[in-house]
Amino acid sequence: MSQNKKDAEAVRYQWLFWRLLARHLPHHSALALGEQLNAQRLITILSKRRDKVLSKSVVRIYDAPQVETYQRVANTAKLWHGTGRLQYAESKVKDIFATIVKNDALTPVRDVYAVLVGGEEMVSLSTTRLRILARSYADMHGKGEKEENRYGSSFWWVTYYYSLFYGLTFTKYSPHLLRNLSKWNKLSKNEAGEITWGKKVNKKAHSVWEVFGMGSDIPDNYPILFGIKQFQRIATPPKGIREVEIRLIDPVHLSDLSHIEVPEDRVRDVETFLKQNGTSVPVFPIELGEYVASKQPFKTLLGIK
């Protein structure tokens, strides 16, 4: 694929992100209002509408014993973190998973996005209570929205989930945004004016969101999803971020994990790698997690009761 075509793909996803976000915003806003008012009938109606859309997804089918084993372990996860096997670091490809295993921990990293609504950087580990969202962050290390056997694509889920966040950011939090935008631009962009966050998985990423569609350009990269059953201190980021993500201050050790999810054809390799490094964490096919997700109502996947 030529450079111009890759650039065009990135631009297409940038525009598509904002179009889908605008399309999702009314539904997500109504769902949030229903949750706030405890309007169960409204929540049910809105949830079923998205269930219908997602029912078109094609997922791999697993038998009852496999599902039961997975659920028994995965239900102990309180938080989720999505990443991948490989990332770019200082123009080289780094084995992120190997580093995590070697350090026996997921470690907090520098985060400039808190600057947008809070004015200050922070060092934290980004997690979420929602598996379906963490899975999207994992998918960007694979084929993005082209990952197979997924219950709704990574791109679809991030545009839906963050539609309300952006709606509030450009309205309720707009004074903070305007005040901190210049500082954030200096910290998050390179000399070419490109946001560098997405470049950790795809060199052609110019902003943030297109990598959820494009995926990674690193050969043999693949998504990895961590279930976290116990953790220590939770950071107190600006309210806008606090409403969509859980930021942890302390490292999450491998013993704090409920399990790891990777593509089915990578499960045995990951189990072997863990064993070779003297540790053991349950490893499941990420496709199994998707099959289980496909049996749950949309509202449940979003953490709404």
C-alpha positions as CSV (number, residue, x, y, z in Angstrom):
1,M,0.0,0.0,0.0
2,S,1.4,3.4,-1.0
3,Q,2.1,6.2,1.5
4,N,-0.5,8.4,-0.1
5,K,-3.1,5.7,0.2
6,K,-2.2,5.1,3.8
7,D,-2.5,8.8,4.5
8,A,-5.9,8.8,2.8
9,E,-7.0,5.9,5.0
10,A,-6.0,7.9,8.1
11,V,-7.9,11.0,7.0
12,R,-11.0,8.9,6.1
13,Y,-11.1,7.5,9.6
14,Q,-10.6,10.9,11.1
15,W,-13.7,12.2,9.3
16,L,-15.6,8.9,9.9
17,F,-14.9,9.2,13.6
18,W,-16.6,12.6,13.9
19,R,-19.6,11.6,11.8
20,L,-20.2,8.4,13.8
21,L,-19.7,10.3,17.0
22,A,-22.4,12.8,16.0
23,R,-24.7,10.0,15.0
24,H,-24.3,8.2,18.4
25,L,-24.5,11.3,20.6
26,P,-28.4,11.6,20.7
27,H,-28.8,7.9,21.7
28,H,-26.0,8.0,24.2
29,S,-27.3,11.2,25.7
30,A,-30.8,9.7,26.1
31,L,-29.4,6.6,27.6
32,A,-27.4,8.6,30.1
33,L,-30.5,10.6,31.0
34,G,-32.5,7.4,31.5
35,E,-29.8,6.1,33.8
36,Q,-29.8,9.3,35.8
37,L,-33.5,9.3,36.2
38,N,-33.6,5.5,36.7
39,A,-36.1,5.4,33.8
40,Q,-35.9,1.6,33.2
41,R,-38.4,1.5,30.4
42,L,-36.5,4.1,28.4
43,I,-33.2,2.3,29.1
44,T,-34.6,-1.0,27.9
45,I,-36.0,0.5,24.7
46,L,-32.7,2.3,23.9
47,S,-30.7,-0.8,24.8
48,K,-32.7,-3.1,22.5
49,R,-32.2,-0.7,19.6
50,R,-28.5,-1.1,19.9
51,D,-28.8,-4.8,20.5
52,K,-30.5,-5.0,17.1
53,V,-27.6,-3.2,15.4
54,L,-24.9,-5.3,17.1
55,S,-26.8,-8.5,16.3
56,K,-25.3,-8.3,12.8
57,S,-21.9,-9.1,14.2
58,V,-20.3,-12.4,13.5
59,V,-18.7,-14.1,16.5
60,R,-17.1,-17.5,17.0
61,I,-19.4,-19.9,19.0
62,Y,-18.2,-21.7,22.1
63,D,-19.8,-24.5,24.1
64,A,-21.3,-24.1,27.6
65,P,-18.4,-25.6,29.6
66,Q,-16.0,-23.2,27.9
67,V,-18.3,-20.3,28.7
68,E,-18.8,-21.3,32.3
69,T,-15.0,-21.7,32.8
70,Y,-14.4,-18.2,31.3
71,Q,-17.2,-16.5,33.2
72,R,-16.1,-18.0,36.5
73,V,-12.7,-16.3,36.1
74,A,-13.6,-13.2,34.1
75,N,-16.4,-12.2,36.6
76,T,-13.7,-11.6,39.2
77,A,-12.2,-8.8,37.1
78,K,-13.1,-5.4,38.5
79,L,-11.1,-3.4,35.9
80,W,-9.8,-4.0,32.4
81,H,-6.8,-2.8,30.4
82,G,-6.3,-3.2,26.7
83,T,-2.9,-3.2,25.0
84,G,-1.0,-5.4,22.5
85,R,2.1,-7.5,22.0
86,L,4.2,-4.8,20.2
87,Q,4.6,-1.1,20.1
88,Y,7.0,1.4,18.6
89,A,9.4,2.9,21.1
90,E,12.2,5.3,19.9
91,S,11.7,4.2,16.3
92,K,12.1,0.5,17.2
93,V,9.6,-2.2,17.8
94,K,9.3,-3.2,21.4
95,D,7.7,-6.3,22.9
96,I,5.4,-4.7,25.4
97,F,4.1,-8.0,26.7
98,A,7.6,-9.3,27.4
99,T,8.4,-6.1,29.3
100,I,5.2,-6.5,31.4
101,V,6.1,-10.1,32.2
102,K,9.8,-9.2,32.9
103,N,8.7,-6.4,35.3
104,D,5.9,-8.5,36.8
105,A,3.6,-5.5,36.4
106,L,1.6,-3.2,34.3
107,T,3.2,0.2,35.1
108,P,1.8,3.7,35.1
109,V,2.9,6.0,32.3
110,R,3.0,9.7,31.4
111,D,-0.5,10.9,30.4
112,V,-0.9,14.3,28.7
113,Y,-4.7,14.0,28.1
114,A,-5.4,15.1,31.6
115,V,-4.1,18.5,30.6
116,L,-7.1,19.1,28.3
117,V,-9.7,19.3,31.1
118,G,-7.4,19.7,34.2
119,G,-4.4,21.6,33.0
120,E,-1.8,19.2,34.4
121,E,-0.1,16.0,33.3
122,M,-0.3,12.9,35.3
123,V,1.4,9.5,35.6
124,S,-1.1,6.7,35.7
125,L,-2.4,3.4,34.3
126,S,-5.5,3.8,32.2
127,T,-8.2,1.2,32.9
128,T,-12.0,0.9,32.6
129,R,-14.8,-1.0,34.2
130,L,-16.0,-2.1,30.8
131,R,-14.4,-5.0,29.0
132,I,-15.9,-4.0,25.7
133,L,-14.1,-0.6,25.8
134,A,-10.7,-2.1,26.9
135,R,-11.0,-4.6,24.1
136,S,-11.1,-1.6,21.6
137,Y,-7.8,-0.4,22.9
138,A,-6.4,-3.9,22.5
139,D,-7.8,-4.1,18.9
140,M,-5.8,-1.1,17.7
141,H,-2.7,-3.3,18.2
142,G,-4.2,-5.8,15.8
143,K,-6.3,-5.1,12.7
144,G,-8.5,-2.4,14.2
145,E,-12.1,-2.6,13.1
146,K,-11.2,-5.4,10.7
147,E,-10.5,-7.8,13.6
148,E,-12.7,-10.8,13.1
149,N,-15.1,-12.5,15.6
150,R,-15.8,-9.2,17.4
151,Y,-19.2,-8.1,18.9
152,G,-19.2,-4.7,17.2
153,S,-15.9,-3.3,16.0
154,S,-13.4,-1.3,18.1
155,F,-14.1,1.8,16.0
156,W,-17.9,1.5,16.5
157,W,-17.5,1.1,20.2
158,V,-15.1,4.0,20.8
159,T,-17.2,6.4,18.7
160,Y,-20.3,5.4,20.7
161,Y,-18.6,5.5,24.1
162,Y,-16.8,8.7,23.7
163,S,-19.7,10.6,22.0
164,L,-21.0,11.7,25.3
165,F,-17.5,12.6,26.6
166,Y,-17.0,14.9,23.6
167,G,-20.5,16.3,23.9
168,L,-19.7,17.4,27.5
169,T,-16.1,18.5,26.6
170,F,-17.3,20.9,24.0
171,T,-20.1,22.3,26.1
172,K,-19.8,21.8,29.9
173,Y,-16.0,21.6,30.0
174,S,-15.3,24.1,27.1
175,P,-13.8,26.8,29.4
176,H,-11.3,24.3,30.6
177,L,-10.6,23.0,27.1
178,L,-10.0,26.5,25.7
179,R,-7.7,27.4,28.6
180,N,-5.6,24.3,28.3
181,L,-5.6,23.6,24.6
182,S,-2.4,25.4,23.8
183,K,-0.5,23.6,26.5
184,W,-1.9,20.2,25.4
185,N,-0.9,20.8,21.8
186,K,2.7,21.4,22.8
187,L,2.8,18.2,24.8
188,S,0.9,15.9,22.5
189,K,2.1,16.9,19.0
190,N,5.3,16.5,17.1
191,E,7.0,19.0,14.9
192,A,4.7,18.1,12.0
193,G,1.7,19.0,14.1
194,E,0.6,15.3,14.4
195,I,-0.7,13.9,17.7
196,T,1.9,11.2,18.6
197,W,-0.3,8.9,20.7
198,G,-1.5,6.7,17.8
199,K,2.0,6.4,16.3
200,K,2.9,3.9,19.0
201,V,1.1,1.3,16.9
202,N,0.8,2.8,13.4
203,K,3.3,5.2,11.9
204,K,0.7,6.7,9.6
205,A,-1.6,7.8,12.5
206,H,-2.0,11.6,12.5
207,S,-4.3,12.0,15.4
208,V,-5.9,9.6,17.9
209,W,-8.9,7.8,16.8
210,E,-8.0,6.5,13.3
211,V,-5.9,3.7,14.9
212,F,-9.0,2.1,16.2
213,G,-10.1,1.7,12.6
214,M,-6.7,1.2,10.9
215,G,-5.1,-1.0,13.5
216,S,-1.3,-1.6,13.8
217,D,1.2,-1.6,10.9
218,I,3.6,-3.7,13.0
219,P,3.9,-7.2,11.5
220,D,2.7,-10.0,13.8
221,N,1.2,-7.6,16.3
222,Y,-2.0,-8.7,18.1
223,P,-4.4,-7.5,20.8
224,I,-4.0,-8.4,24.5
225,L,-6.6,-7.8,27.1
226,F,-6.0,-7.9,30.9
227,G,-8.6,-8.5,33.5
228,I,-7.7,-6.9,36.8
229,K,-9.1,-8.4,40.0
230,Q,-7.3,-6.3,42.6
231,F,-5.6,-2.9,42.6
232,Q,-4.4,-0.2,44.9
233,R,-4.7,3.5,44.7
234,I,-7.1,5.2,42.2
235,A,-6.0,8.6,40.9
236,T,-8.2,11.6,40.9
237,P,-8.0,13.0,37.4
238,P,-10.2,15.9,36.2
239,K,-13.9,15.1,36.3
240,G,-14.3,14.8,32.5
241,I,-11.8,12.0,32.4
242,R,-12.9,10.5,35.6
243,E,-16.4,9.9,34.1
244,V,-15.0,7.7,31.3
245,E,-11.9,6.0,32.6
246,I,-10.3,4.7,35.9
247,R,-6.7,5.8,36.3
248,L,-4.5,3.8,38.7
249,I,-1.5,5.3,40.5
250,D,0.3,2.1,41.4
251,P,1.6,-0.8,39.2
252,V,-0.7,-3.8,38.7
253,H,1.3,-7.0,39.3
254,L,0.6,-10.2,37.4
255,S,-0.7,-11.7,40.6
256,D,-3.4,-8.9,40.6
257,L,-4.7,-10.2,37.2
258,S,-7.8,-12.3,36.9
259,H,-6.8,-13.5,33.5
260,I,-5.4,-12.5,30.1
261,E,-7.2,-12.6,26.7
262,V,-5.5,-13.0,23.4
263,P,-6.5,-14.3,19.9
264,E,-7.2,-18.0,20.1
265,D,-4.3,-18.9,17.8
266,R,-1.9,-17.1,20.3
267,V,-3.2,-18.7,23.5
268,R,-0.7,-21.6,23.6
269,D,2.3,-19.3,22.8
270,V,1.3,-16.9,25.6
271,E,0.8,-19.7,28.1
272,T,4.2,-21.1,27.2
273,F,5.9,-17.7,27.5
274,L,4.4,-17.1,30.9
275,K,5.6,-20.6,32.1
276,Q,9.1,-20.0,30.7
277,N,9.2,-16.8,32.8
278,G,8.1,-18.5,36.0
279,T,4.6,-17.2,36.2
280,S,1.1,-18.4,35.6
281,V,-2.0,-16.4,34.7
282,P,-5.2,-17.9,33.1
283,V,-5.2,-17.2,29.4
284,F,-8.4,-17.3,27.3
285,P,-9.3,-16.7,23.7
286,I,-10.4,-13.1,23.2
287,E,-13.0,-14.5,20.8
288,L,-14.6,-16.4,23.8
289,G,-15.0,-13.1,25.6
290,E,-16.7,-11.6,22.5
291,Y,-19.1,-14.6,22.4
292,V,-20.0,-14.0,26.0
293,A,-20.5,-10.3,25.3
294,S,-22.8,-11.1,22.4
295,K,-25.2,-12.8,24.9
296,Q,-25.5,-9.7,27.1
297,P,-27.8,-6.7,26.7
298,F,-26.2,-3.5,25.4
299,K,-26.9,-1.7,28.7
300,T,-25.0,-4.4,30.6
301,L,-22.0,-4.0,28.4
302,L,-22.0,-0.3,29.3
303,G,-22.3,-1.1,33.0
304,I,-25.9,0.1,33.3
305,K,-28.2,-1.9,35.5
